[in-house]
């Protein structure tokens, strides 16, 4: 058998460099699609878990958390609901929670808490600023304050 025939026989069943490159490109596309789909699925599952947690809260914390969810969603639509230490929180798409709510009744505490994580940009001159607030009731005035705080918390 000639050398050329042996070379043809050894390449038989193999892919060309172009075919291998095309397969690598397609594999990368499928992997990216899979990540996107699973990220969307995870975000939907996180949102459902947060809404379910709010639904199981006793009144009046449930009403407070539902209203707070509406305020946060309107003030910072880029934040996505998810559980944060078993309580509702709202996070950037990368998963970093910015703002969260703790039910006082579920925690057996005197009041509920609205809090901001270290990823919130509430920094003030002088190096001192609040990161959590007692939330005994959610009035129209406190709703405006919360909306302003949430808007500040997500600014870059």
QUITAHU-V981718 format. One record per residue. N is the residue number from 1. RES is the residue in one letter. OMEGA is omega in radians with two decimals (NA if undefined). Layout:
n->N res->RES omega->OMEGA
n->N res->RES omega->OMEGA
This chain:
n->1 res->X omega->-3.10
n->2 res->X omega->3.12
n->3 res->X omega->3.13
n->4 res->X omega->3.13
n->5 res->X omega->3.10
n->6 res->X omega->3.13
n->7 res->X omega->3.11
n->8 res->X omega->-3.12
n->9 res->X omega->-3.12
n->10 res->X omega->3.10
n->11 res->X omega->-3.10
n->12 res->X omega->3.14
n->13 res->X omega->3.11
n->14 res->X omega->3.11
n->15 res->X omega->3.08
n->16 res->X omega->3.11
n->17 res->X omega->3.13
n->18 res->X omega->3.12
n->19 res->X omega->3.11
n->20 res->X omega->3.12
n->21 res->X omega->3.12
n->22 res->X omega->3.12
n->23 res->X omega->3.10
n->24 res->X omega->3.11
n->25 res->X omega->-3.13
n->26 res->X omega->3.10
n->27 res->X omega->3.11
n->28 res->X omega->3.10
n->29 res->X omega->-3.14
n->30 res->X omega->3.12
n->31 res->X omega->3.11
n->32 res->X omega->3.10
n->33 res->X omega->3.13
n->34 res->X omega->3.11
n->35 res->X omega->3.14
n->36 res->X omega->-3.12
n->37 res->X omega->-3.12
n->38 res->X omega->3.08
n->39 res->X omega->3.09
n->40 res->X omega->3.11
n->41 res->X omega->3.13
n->42 res->X omega->3.12
n->43 res->X omega->3.12
n->44 res->X omega->3.11
n->45 res->X omega->3.10
n->46 res->X omega->3.14
n->47 res->X omega->3.13
n->48 res->X omega->3.13
n->49 res->X omega->3.13
n->50 res->X omega->3.13
n->51 res->X omega->3.10
n->52 res->X omega->3.12
n->53 res->X omega->3.10
n->54 res->X omega->-3.11
n->55 res->X omega->-3.13
n->56 res->X omega->3.12
n->57 res->X omega->3.05
n->58 res->X omega->3.06
n->59 res->X omega->0.08
n->60 res->X omega->-3.12
n->61 res->X omega->3.12
n->62 res->X omega->3.13
n->63 res->X omega->3.11
n->64 res->X omega->-3.12
n->65 res->X omega->3.10
n->66 res->X omega->3.12
n->67 res->X omega->3.11
n->68 res->X omega->3.09
n->69 res->X omega->3.13
n->70 res->X omega->-3.13
n->71 res->X omega->-3.11
n->72 res->X omega->-3.13
n->73 res->X omega->3.12
n->74 res->X omega->-3.09
n->75 res->X omega->-3.10
n->76 res->X omega->-3.09
n->77 res->X omega->3.11
n->78 res->X omega->3.12
n->79 res->X omega->-3.10
n->80 res->X omega->3.14
n->81 res->X omega->3.06
n->82 res->X omega->3.09
n->83 res->X omega->3.13
n->84 res->X omega->-3.04
n->85 res->X omega->3.07
n->86 res->X omega->3.14
n->87 res->X omega->-3.11
n->88 res->X omega->3.05
n->89 res->X omega->3.13
n->90 res->X omega->-2.96
n->91 res->X omega->2.98
n->92 res->X omega->-3.12
n->93 res->X omega->3.12
n->94 res->X omega->3.09
n->95 res->X omega->-3.12
n->96 res->X omega->-3.14
n->97 res->X omega->3.14
n->98 res->X omega->-3.08
n->99 res->X omega->-3.12
n->100 res->X omega->3.13
n->101 res->X omega->3.05
n->102 res->X omega->3.13
n->103 res->X omega->3.09
n->104 res->X omega->-3.14
n->105 res->X omega->3.13
n->106 res->X omega->3.11
n->107 res->X omega->-3.07
n->108 res->X omega->-3.14
n->109 res->X omega->-3.10
n->110 res->X omega->-3.11
n->111 res->X omega->3.05
n->112 res->X omega->-3.09
n->113 res->X omega->2.94
n->114 res->X omega->-3.08
n->115 res->X omega->3.10
n->116 res->X omega->-3.11
n->117 res->X omega->3.11
n->118 res->X omega->3.13
n->119 res->X omega->3.08
n->120 res->X omega->-3.10
n->121 res->X omega->3.13
n->122 res->X omega->-3.05
n->123 res->X omega->3.08
n->124 res->X omega->3.06
n->125 res->X omega->-3.12
n->126 res->X omega->3.04
n->127 res->X omega->-3.14
n->128 res->X omega->3.09
n->129 res->X omega->3.13
n->130 res->X omega->3.08
n->131 res->X omega->3.05
n->132 res->X omega->-3.05
n->133 res->X omega->2.98
n->134 res->X omega->-3.10
n->135 res->X omega->-3.13
n->136 res->X omega->3.05
n->137 res->X omega->-3.09
n->138 res->X omega->3.13
n->139 res->X omega->3.09
n->140 res->X omega->3.14
n->141 res->X omega->3.13
n->142 res->X omega->3.08
n->143 res->X omega->3.10
n->144 res->X omega->3.12
n->145 res->X omega->-3.14
n->146 res->X omega->3.13
n->147 res->X omega->3.12
n->148 res->X omega->3.13
n->149 res->X omega->-3.14
n->150 res->X omega->3.10
n->151 res->X omega->3.10
n->152 res->X omega->-3.06
n->153 res->X omega->-3.07
n->154 res->X omega->3.14
n->155 res->X omega->-3.10
n->156 res->X omega->NA
